Amino acid sequence: MKKTRRILIIAFLLCLFIYWCKIDNIPNHIILYNGESLNLGEFFGISFKIGEEDCNTVLTSSSLSEEKKTSNTVEVKLFDTFTIKEVELSIIEETTVIPVGQVSGLKLYTNGALVVGMSEIKGEDNQKYKPYENSGIEEGDRIIKVNEEEVTNAEHLIQLINQSAGNSIDIEYVKDNEICIANIIPIKATDGTYKIGLWVRDSSAGIGTLSFYEPSTGNFAALGHGITDSDTGDLVEIANGEFLTTKILSIIKGLKGSPRKNSRYN
């Protein structure tokens, strides 16, 4: 008798576990095209509701009123009383897109000027200086302001440094997503310009594939990935960019550690 009771208890707990797993497997967020049907399945004691409206097991998005067509919350209720889960339901209009597959060029501009290297400066006195030394600025950091003025590109940074006429400047830069400030005194080089010993870049270029576009809006999509700087290896913080006409001149098999070695584009 005890053995039978134990088996019944184990069977009951197993059924309860399977029942709960089925409910837990209902997605937290579902996207439907307008007019598409949603079947959440049938569960003993479970009902689906949007507000006071009973959705039963099948919800047709086209049957919803206009004010409910963008986003809804479907409440999963136990015995029509207790809410045990909420499902976010988003409904979008069906869209026709045109496949493209066209290779496209990309030119991307960084937000500020990216530090890609450092070097000594030969001053007017023929001595070598490192103005950046002990400033905390390193390769991969991004200079965004000089004396509270925003840096738009590398050329602008050069202008701001020359305007200092050798007086100390406050440089605001981003390191590991944190804003830092350094004070540097530019050195007058043998060519008469003021420098701080940093090599910077404000843009990167590459190629990608235009996947498709949507004719009514002109919106497009392309297969992409994070873009890293070739010198620092860090992700580039992009301010804006542009598409360029591109023609493939050659294809060279990638090598381990250098997937785009010797690739060319124009």
C-alpha positions as CSV (number, residue, x, y, z in Angstrom):
1,M,0.0,0.0,0.0
2,K,2.8,2.4,0.9
3,K,4.6,1.5,-2.3
4,T,1.5,2.3,-4.4
5,R,1.1,5.6,-2.6
6,R,4.7,6.5,-3.2
7,I,4.3,5.7,-6.9
8,L,1.2,7.8,-7.1
9,I,2.9,10.7,-5.4
10,I,5.9,10.5,-7.7
11,A,3.6,10.3,-10.8
12,F,1.6,13.3,-9.6
13,L,4.8,15.4,-9.0
14,L,6.1,14.3,-12.4
15,C,2.9,15.4,-14.1
16,L,2.9,18.7,-12.2
17,F,6.5,19.3,-13.3
18,I,5.7,18.6,-17.0
19,Y,2.6,20.8,-16.7
20,W,4.7,23.7,-15.3
21,C,7.4,23.2,-17.9
22,K,4.8,23.5,-20.7
23,I,3.6,26.8,-19.3
24,D,7.1,28.1,-18.7
25,N,8.0,27.3,-22.4
26,I,5.4,29.8,-23.6
27,P,7.6,32.7,-25.1
28,N,7.9,35.9,-23.2
29,H,7.8,38.0,-26.4
30,I,6.0,37.1,-29.6
31,I,5.9,39.0,-32.9
32,L,3.1,38.5,-35.4
33,Y,2.2,40.0,-38.7
34,N,-1.2,41.6,-38.9
35,G,-3.7,38.9,-39.8
36,E,-1.5,36.1,-38.5
37,S,-3.0,33.7,-35.9
38,L,-1.3,32.9,-32.6
39,N,-1.9,29.5,-31.0
40,L,-0.6,29.3,-27.5
41,G,-1.9,25.8,-27.0
42,E,-4.4,24.3,-24.6
43,F,-3.7,23.9,-20.9
44,F,-6.0,22.6,-18.2
45,G,-7.1,25.5,-16.0
46,I,-5.2,28.1,-18.1
47,S,-6.7,31.0,-19.9
48,F,-5.2,33.8,-22.0
49,K,-6.5,37.4,-21.7
50,I,-5.8,40.9,-23.0
51,G,-7.3,43.1,-20.4
52,E,-10.8,41.8,-19.9
53,E,-10.9,40.2,-23.3
54,D,-10.7,36.4,-23.3
55,C,-8.3,35.2,-26.0
56,N,-8.9,31.5,-25.4
57,T,-6.2,29.5,-27.2
58,V,-6.2,31.3,-30.5
59,L,-5.7,35.0,-31.0
60,T,-6.1,36.5,-34.4
61,S,-4.2,39.8,-34.6
62,S,-6.4,41.2,-37.4
63,S,-9.4,41.0,-35.0
64,L,-7.9,43.4,-32.5
65,S,-9.1,46.9,-32.4
66,E,-6.8,49.6,-33.9
67,E,-5.6,50.8,-30.5
68,K,-4.5,47.3,-29.6
69,K,-2.7,46.5,-32.8
70,T,0.8,47.8,-31.9
71,S,1.7,46.1,-28.7
72,N,-0.3,44.0,-26.2
73,T,0.3,42.1,-23.0
74,V,-1.3,38.7,-22.9
75,E,-1.9,37.5,-19.3
76,V,-1.6,33.8,-18.7
77,K,-4.1,33.1,-15.9
78,L,-4.6,30.1,-13.7
79,F,-8.3,29.2,-13.2
80,D,-9.1,32.6,-14.7
81,T,-7.9,34.3,-11.5
82,F,-4.2,34.2,-10.8
83,T,-1.7,35.7,-13.4
84,I,1.2,33.4,-13.6
85,K,2.9,34.8,-16.7
86,E,2.8,37.7,-19.1
87,V,3.5,37.5,-22.8
88,E,4.4,40.6,-24.7
89,L,2.7,40.5,-28.1
90,S,3.9,42.8,-30.9
91,I,1.9,43.1,-34.1
92,I,3.5,44.6,-37.3
93,E,2.3,45.2,-40.8
94,E,3.4,42.7,-43.4
95,T,6.2,44.2,-45.5
96,T,7.6,43.3,-48.9
97,V,11.4,43.7,-49.3
98,I,13.6,43.4,-52.4
99,P,16.7,41.1,-52.1
100,V,19.8,42.8,-53.4
101,G,23.1,41.0,-52.6
102,Q,25.1,44.0,-53.9
103,V,28.6,44.7,-52.5
104,S,28.8,48.1,-51.0
105,G,31.6,50.3,-49.7
106,L,31.4,51.8,-46.2
107,K,33.2,54.8,-44.8
108,L,32.7,55.4,-41.1
109,Y,33.6,58.4,-39.1
110,T,34.5,58.1,-35.4
111,N,33.0,60.2,-32.7
112,G,36.1,62.4,-32.0
113,A,39.6,61.3,-32.8
114,L,40.9,57.8,-32.1
115,V,44.4,57.4,-30.8
116,V,46.2,54.8,-32.8
117,G,49.9,55.5,-31.9
118,M,52.4,57.6,-30.1
119,S,55.8,59.0,-31.0
120,E,58.5,61.3,-29.8
121,I,58.6,64.9,-31.0
122,K,61.8,66.7,-32.0
123,G,61.5,70.2,-30.6
124,E,63.0,73.5,-31.9
125,D,65.9,72.9,-29.5
126,N,66.6,69.5,-31.2
127,Q,65.6,67.7,-28.0
128,K,63.1,64.9,-28.1
129,Y,59.9,65.2,-26.1
130,K,56.9,63.0,-25.1
131,P,54.2,65.5,-24.2
132,Y,51.6,62.7,-23.8
133,E,53.8,60.9,-21.2
134,N,52.1,60.4,-17.8
135,S,48.8,61.8,-19.2
136,G,47.1,58.5,-19.0
137,I,46.2,58.5,-22.7
138,E,46.8,55.3,-24.5
139,E,46.2,53.6,-27.9
140,G,42.5,52.9,-28.3
141,D,41.4,56.0,-26.4
142,R,39.1,58.5,-28.1
143,I,39.7,62.3,-27.8
144,I,36.4,64.1,-27.7
145,K,37.2,67.6,-26.4
146,V,40.1,70.1,-26.1
147,N,39.6,72.9,-23.7
148,E,35.8,72.2,-23.6
149,E,35.5,72.4,-27.4
150,E,34.3,69.2,-29.1
151,V,36.7,67.6,-31.5
152,T,35.0,66.8,-34.8
153,N,37.8,65.1,-36.6
154,A,41.6,64.7,-36.7
155,E,42.2,67.9,-38.6
156,H,40.1,69.8,-36.1
157,L,42.2,68.3,-33.3
158,I,45.4,69.5,-35.0
159,Q,44.0,73.0,-35.3
160,L,43.0,73.2,-31.6
161,I,46.5,72.0,-30.5
162,N,48.1,74.7,-32.7
163,Q,45.8,77.4,-31.3
164,S,47.3,76.7,-27.9
165,A,50.6,78.3,-28.9
166,G,52.4,76.1,-26.4
167,N,50.1,76.7,-23.5
168,S,48.8,73.7,-21.5
169,I,45.5,72.3,-22.8
170,D,42.9,70.1,-21.2
171,I,42.1,67.0,-23.2
172,E,38.9,65.1,-22.6
173,Y,39.0,61.5,-23.8
174,V,37.1,58.2,-23.4
175,K,38.8,55.2,-22.0
176,D,36.9,51.9,-21.4
177,N,33.6,53.9,-21.7
178,E,34.7,56.3,-19.0
179,I,35.4,60.0,-19.6
180,C,38.8,61.1,-18.4
181,I,40.7,64.5,-18.5
182,A,44.4,65.0,-19.1
183,N,46.5,68.2,-19.0
184,I,49.2,68.3,-21.7
185,I,51.6,71.0,-22.8
186,P,52.1,70.9,-26.6
187,I,55.7,71.1,-27.9
188,K,56.7,73.3,-30.8
189,A,58.3,71.0,-33.4
190,T,61.0,71.8,-35.9
191,D,58.4,72.5,-38.6
192,G,56.9,75.3,-36.4
193,T,53.7,73.5,-35.5
194,Y,52.6,72.4,-32.0
195,K,52.3,68.7,-31.3
196,I,51.5,66.4,-28.4
197,G,53.0,63.2,-29.9
198,L,49.8,61.3,-30.6
199,W,48.8,59.7,-33.9
200,V,45.1,59.8,-34.4
201,R,42.5,58.7,-37.0
202,D,38.9,59.8,-37.5
203,S,37.6,57.3,-40.1
204,S,37.7,53.7,-41.3
205,A,36.6,52.1,-44.5
206,G,35.6,48.6,-45.6
207,I,33.1,46.6,-47.7
208,G,29.8,44.9,-46.9
209,T,26.8,43.3,-48.6
210,L,23.5,45.1,-49.0
211,S,21.0,42.4,-48.1
212,F,17.7,44.0,-49.0
213,Y,15.7,47.2,-49.2
214,E,12.1,48.2,-48.6
215,P,10.8,50.2,-51.6
216,S,8.1,52.3,-49.9
217,T,10.5,53.8,-47.3
218,G,13.9,53.4,-48.9
219,N,15.1,51.6,-45.7
220,F,17.7,48.9,-46.2
221,A,19.5,46.3,-44.2
222,A,23.0,44.7,-44.5
223,L,24.7,41.8,-42.9
224,G,27.2,43.3,-40.5
225,H,29.4,42.8,-37.5
226,G,31.3,44.9,-35.0
227,I,33.9,47.1,-36.7
228,T,37.4,47.2,-35.1
229,D,40.3,49.5,-35.8
230,S,43.1,47.9,-37.7
231,D,45.8,49.4,-35.4
232,T,44.2,49.2,-31.9
233,G,41.9,46.1,-32.5
234,D,39.2,47.9,-30.5
235,L,35.6,48.5,-31.6
236,V,35.2,51.8,-33.4
237,E,32.8,54.3,-31.8
238,I,30.9,55.5,-34.9
239,A,29.4,59.0,-35.2
240,N,28.2,58.7,-38.8
241,G,29.1,57.2,-42.1
242,E,28.4,56.9,-45.8
243,F,28.0,54.3,-48.6
244,L,30.5,54.3,-51.5
245,T,30.3,52.7,-54.9
246,T,32.5,49.6,-54.7
247,K,33.9,47.1,-57.2
248,I,35.6,43.9,-56.2
249,L,39.1,43.7,-57.8
250,S,40.2,40.4,-56.3
251,I,39.4,37.8,-53.8
252,I,42.2,36.3,-51.6
253,K,41.6,33.5,-49.2
254,G,41.8,34.6,-45.6
255,L,44.5,33.3,-43.2
256,K,44.2,32.4,-39.6
257,G,44.6,35.6,-37.6
258,S,44.4,37.7,-40.8
259,P,41.0,37.1,-42.5
260,R,41.3,40.0,-44.9
261,K,45.0,40.0,-45.6
262,N,45.8,41.8,-48.9
263,S,42.2,42.5,-49.7
264,R,41.6,45.5,-52.0
265,Y,38.6,47.7,-52.8
266,N,37.9,51.0,-54.4
